[in-house]
């Protein structure tokens, strides 16, 4: 793709959006640099030393178009179905050797994932750096309008870009959705070495532009992973004393614990294990451990897979397997006596 560039507008955009140098490694000498060379030959005729100069040869450095996109936030983000306003932040670096204007393209329809994130309206913002925390998304950032305020970057300069996505309510636990941001040169893209005659920007005017190793564009992806299930535990207790069935917590009284474990949300939690340390100043009542009213043996390694352990810390343990809303509530009960 080939287009003209507007360097005056580019300079204005640099000021407006607060683009900042970030020590990016530009591709050598600035575009438009003129390299001149002459050679000298010295010789002697009789007693006279003489120098002859060659003709002048010159070459003008062409523009190399290169760009690098890097993620400033996590590449893998845990979300829940229906989440909104998920912010991913990217940095666009002009690593070519001349000023360049870049178009930003958001693609959420990646075929290798399980759901498509939904781009917010608007979805792409240019970080202004003028308020709040530079580099963090805030109300001062500027809505990106393709073709209107495409980032114009001098060599070695960069811009911070924020992408806002929503998560579809129908996404399922453990599914992943990918959002891809691409920055592509408005001069053109293509295989390395592709030449755009007269389309480059040099320090002294137009020069040829040549696509560098990045093919004139680059992208990075944010992956959203659904973790749409949460597990909760609700614990209750009753006290039975040893003076005729009262509820006074005297030494020797028995505390009966009941813990209801359940899952909520759209997904499934796997490898759920219930563990409860025996409180200090109490003693576990042997044989009191039960799951949904069915006794669980205290010994480890038996088919019921629950156990009581006295060391290093006294505790009861019951594996619950996989839990989701369809599995309902799992109720664990056990008792201790007050020392």
N, C-alpha and C positions, 0 to 999 in steps of 0.2 A: 504494500500500500504506500502511495506517495502523496505528500502534501507539502504545501509551503509552510514556513514558520514565521512567527511574528516576534522578533526579538525585542521590540519595544514593549509589547504586551507581556512578554516573558519576564522582562526586568520588573515590570509593575507587579506581576504575580509573585515574584520572589519576595518583594517587600510586603505585599498584602498577606501572604500566608506564613511569613516567618520561617521560610526554609533556612536551614542552618548547615554550615559545614560540619562534617562528621569524620574527617580524616579518611574518606573513601579513597581508594587507590585508583586514580584516573589513568587512562591509557596513554601515558607518556606525554610528549610535547603537545602543547595546545594546538588545536586545529587552526590552520592558517599561518603557523610559524614558518617563516622563510629561512631555509638553510642555504647559505651562500658559501662558496669555496673557490679559492684560487690556489695555484701551486707556484712556487718560486724555484728557479734554477740559478744557482750561482756558479760562475766560472771565471777564469783568469785568462786574459790575452796579454801576453808579455808580462808587464808589471801592473796591468790594470785589472782590478777586480770588478766584475760586472754581474748584475742580477737581471734575469728575465722572468717576467710573470706570465702565467698562463691566462687564458681567457676565463672569465667568471662563469661558473655553473651554479644553478639555483634549483631548488626543489621546494615546493610548498606542501607542508604536512596536511594530509586530508583528515576529515573527521571520522573517528571510529565511534560507532554507536553501540554502547553497552549499557545495561541496566541490571541492577540486583535488587531483589525483593527479599526482605527478611522479616520474620515474625518477631514482634516485641512482646506478645502474650503467649500463653501456653498453646502448643500445637494440638493437645488433646484436652477437651473441656467436658466435664461431667455435667449433664443437664437433666431436667425432668420434662416430660411431655407438657406442652403448653407454656413453657417458659418464654418470656419476651425480653427484648432489649439486651441480648447477649452481644457484648462488645469484643471484637478482635482488633488488634492494633498491628499495623505493618509499617515498615520503613522502606521507602523507595530511594535507592541511591543511583545517581547518574555516574557510572564508572567509565563513561567514554571520555574523550578529550576535548569535547566542545559542548556548548549549551544545547539542550534538547528539551522538547516538549513531549510529555507522555500521556497517553490515554489510559484510563483505568477501566477494567472490565471485571465485573463480578459474575461468577458462574456457580450456581448452587445445584445444577443438574448433572452431578458426577455419577457415571453409571456404576462405579464400583462400590457405592455405599447402599444403605438400606432405606434411607429416607432423605428427602430434600429439605434442607433448612429454608425458611421463608424470609426473603429479604425484606427488611423493614422499609417504610416509606417516609423519608428517604433512607437509603441504606449506606451511602458512602459519605464520609466527612473528611475534610482536610483540616489537620490540626493547626490552629491559628497561632498558638504559643503566646497569645496576647493576654490571656486571663487564666485563672485557675492554675492547674499544674501542667506546664508544657509537656506534651507527650501523652497526657491522659485525656480521655474524652470528657468534654464539658460543654456548657451552653455557648461558649464563644467560638466553637469550631464551625467551620464553613461547609455548607452542603455542596457536594460535588455535582456539577452539571456538565456532562460530557460535551466537549466541543466549545464550552464557554470558559471554564476555568481549569482546563487540563494543567497539571503541574508542569511548570517551566523551570528547569533546573540547570544552573551553570555546572560546569565540570566540577566534580568533587562535592556537589551539594546533594541534599536529600529533603524529603518531606515525610512527615508522619501522617498516616492514613488510618482512619477508624472505619470498621465495617460493622453494621448492626444487623443481627439476624434474630428471627423468632423460631421457636421449635414447634412443629406441628403437634397438636393435641393427640393425634392418633399414633404417634411413634411408640414403639414397644421397647421394653427393657432389653438392654444390651445391644440394641441397634445403633448404628453409626450414620451420621450425615456429614457430608464434606462441603465446605464453602471455600472457593478458590478465588483469590484476587490476582489479576494479571496486570502488569504495567507494560505497555507496548509503545515503542517510538512512533510518533506521528509522521516522521519522515518515511519510515518503512521498516519492515521486518523481513527475515528470510535467512537462508543459510549463510554461515560465516563467509565473508568475502564478497557478498552481493554489493554492487556499487549503485549508488544513486547520484548520477552526474549532476554537479552543480547544486545539489540540495543540502550540502553541509554548511555549517556556520563556522567561519574562521574569524580570527581576531582582526583580519583586514578585509573581510567580505566573504562572499560565497566560495566554497570549495566543494570538491566531491565528498560524498559521505559513503563510508564502507561499513557494512554490518560486521560487528565483532563476534566473539565466541558465544555470547549469550543470545545470538540470533535477533537482537534488537528487542527482545521481550523476556520477561521472567515472571514467575508466579510462586506463590506459597499458599498452603492450604491449612485451614483450621478444621479439625475433626471434632464433632459433637457426639458424645456417647451418652445414650440414655441410661440413667440409673433411676428408674421410676418406681422403686419400691423402697419402703422403709419398714424397719422392724421395731416394735415397741414392747416394753415389758411393764406390767402394772402389778405391784406387790402389795398384798394385804397380810394382816396377822391377827391372830386371836390368842389370848392368854387364858390358860386353865391352871388355877393354882391347886395345891394339894391339900386344901382345907374345905373339901366338899364341893368342888367344882366352881369356885368363884373365879374372877378374872383379875386377881391381884398378882402383880409380877414379883412375887417373893422368891427367895432362893428355893429351888426345887420345883418351881412352877414350870409348866410346859408352854412354849410358844409354837404355835402352828402357823407356818408360812404357806401362802398360796401366791403363785406368780403366774399371771396370764400373759402369754407371749403371742403376738399376732403381727401379721404383715398388712400393710396398706399400700395402695398404688397399683400401677398397671403391670409391674414386673414380678420376677421371682427371685427371692434371695436364696442362695445356695450355701451349703455347709454351715447351717445355723447351729450353734452350740450354746446351750444354757449353762452358765457357771455361777455359783453363789458361794461366797466364802462364809463359813460358819462364824457368827459374831463372837468377838472376844467375850469372855466371862460366861460363855454358854458351852454346852456339850451336845453334839449331834445325837439324835435318838436313832439307834440302829434299826434298819428296816423300815424307816418312815418315808423314804423317798418314793414318789409315785408320779406317773405321767398320765394325765386324763383319767385318774382314778385307778389305774393299773400299776401294781407294785413294780418298782425297778430295783433290782438287786444292788447291794452296796459294792459287790466285788467288780473289779474291772475285767474286761476281756470276755464277758458273757454275752449271749445273743441279744439281750435287751439293750446293751451298749451304754448303760448309765452306770455311775459309780460314785462312791464316797472315798475320799482320800484324806488321811490324817496328816500327811507331810507333802511339801514343806509347810503349807498352810492348809488347815482343815477346810474342805470344800466339798460340795456336791456338784455333779456334772451330768448333763443329759443332752446328747446330740439330738437335734430335731430335724435334720435333713434339709429339704427345700421347703420354703414357706412362700405362699402367695395368698391373696385374699380368698381364693377358693378353698384353701386348706383350713380356714377357720382358726380358732384360738387353741393353742396348746397350753394346758394348765399343769404346772409342776407344783407338787406339794412336798413338804418335809417338815420335820419338827426338831426342836432343840429344847434342852432344859437349862434353866438358869442355875449357874454354879452357886 
